[in-house]
Amino acid sequence: MIRNATQKICGQLNGEGHVRVTGQRLRCCVCGCDTADGTDYVRLELTTEYVATRQWLGAHAACLNGVLAPGFSVEVHLM
């Protein structure tokens, strides 16, 4: 079960009515825990060609790896 999948993003509306993300981390959409201190935090952006809006999901990479289909994985490279 994915929790917090529709959590609000901290940001501001741009001129087109879209939210501009301001850098605040989202809760993990898999486990629901805070990601503030996580070193494996990833942010996923979902889009569709049919609508001009976007949805962002935050997650721990380890949590995502636990729910992805075999052959898919998330790896974090610190820069």
N, C-alpha and C positions, 0 to 999 in steps of 0.2 A: 504494500500500500504506500503510495506517495503522499506525504503530508506536506502542507505549506506550499503546494504547487502554485497557488495563486497569491502568495504573499506580495504585498505592495513593495515597490522599489523606492528607495529614497532618491529623489531626483527632482528635476525641474522640467516643466514643459518647454519644448522648443517651439519655434514659430509654426510648425506643422501639427502641433498637438500631440507629439510623441514625447515620451519621457526620456530625458537624457540622464543616464546613470552617473551618479556623483561619487562613486567609489565605495560606498558602504556595502559591506558584505551581507548577503542574504543567509537565512538559516538553511541548513542542509535539507533539501527537498526529499531525501530518503529517510534519514533518521530523525529529523526535526530538531537536532541540537544546534547550538550556536557555533559559528565557524570563525569567530573573531581571532582565536589563537591557533587555528589549524594551519599547518604548513602545506597541506595537500588540498587547499581550497581551489575549486574551479567554478567558473560561471559559464553556463550554457545559454546561448541565445537561440530561441525558436522563432522561425519565420515561416510564412506561407506565401505562395504567389497570389493567393486570392484576396488577402487582406493586407493593408499597409501597416499593421501594428506588429509589435514584437513582444515576446514574453521571455523574461530572464529567469533562470533557475540557478540557485547556488547549491553546491554539494561538496562533500568530502570525496576525494578521488577514491578512497577505499570503499566508501558506501556505494558509489556508482559501480565500481568493479564487482560488488556483491550482487548487483541486480541486472547487469548487462548480459546479453546472450553470449554463449561460448564463442570465442574468437574475437570479441571486442574487449578493449580495455582502455583505461584512462591512465596516462602517465604524466606526472608533473615534473617539469624542468624548471628549476629556480634560475632566474636571470638577474 
